[in-house]
Amino acid sequence: MNKTLRNIILIICIIFILWFIGYFLVGDFINLEFEKKKFSHIFPKILTFLAAVSIYVLFIKKKK
C-alpha cells in the first residue's frame, strides 16, 4: 500500500475514534439537533459502526 494512502487512512480512522469518544463523553453538554428525527436515532449507531471499523483497520489489520 502506498505510504501516503496509509497515512490518510490512519488519520481518518483516528478522527472517527476521537469523534466517537467525544460524542459519548461530552455529547450531553453539546446539543446536536437534526432536521429529521429518524437520523437522530440512527446517528449514534452510525458513529459506533465507524469507530468499530476504524479500530479494526488500525489494530487487527496491522498484524498482517
Residue, then its C-alpha position, 0 to 999 in steps of 0.5 A: m500500500n502506498k505510504t501516503l494512502r496509509n497515512i490518510i487512512l490512519i488519520i481518518c480512522i483516528i478522527f472517527i475514534l476521537w469523534f466517537i469518544g467525544y460524542f459519548l463523553v461530552g455529547d450531553f453538554i453539546n446539543l446536536e439537533f437534526e432536521k429529521k428525527k429518524f437520523s437522530h436515532i440512527f446517528p449514534k449507531i452510525l458513529t459506533f459502526l465507524a469507530a468499530v471499523s476504524i479500530y479494526v483497520l488500525f489494530i487487527k489489520k496491522k498484524k498482517 
